Amino acid sequence: MKNLILIRHAKSSWNAPLLDKDRPLANRGMQDAHLVSSTIDKHLPKTFIIWSSTAKRASETALIFAQNLSCPIESIIFKEELYTFDERQLEKIVKSCNNDYDNVILFGHNGAITNFVNKFGNVFIDNVPTSGFVSINFDSKNWETIDKGKTQKVIFPRDLKI
């Protein structure tokens, strides 16, 4: 059994004239990342690896989640190839995961994430929002052979705000 948790980076700032990859989180993004990361403990497997896009907004989101989950920051694996908006590229990366790892938490970008969860999950999601959390289980022993999985949990910031 393989379990993939996809988290879209938190809301980023457009205030400065920066390259897309260099955009930092906005204040709302930081708040939403803290909100979601403080509520997901019970939905996480006991052991997992963390992958993150190298884009500033994704890596900052991963750092907030790691901090709130008491994971060592050094355990985050930053992957240049996760800076993608294409679900086929995301699928290729996920399917290349070492089978020694059954659980992966991945921080990335939209449309790749929304399109990926709709292709591989069994619950249609119109749009995974920033800081959105989607967990999918696959009945497979190999990442390379994952196919349609079961969407286990979906948590969006708006669902946590009262």
Beta strands, then each sheet from edge to edge (+ up, - down):
strand 1: 2-8
strand 2: 49-53
strand 3: 76-79
strand 4: 103-108
strand 5: 133-138
strand 6: 150-155
sheet 1: 3+ 2+ 4+ 1+ 5- 6+
end
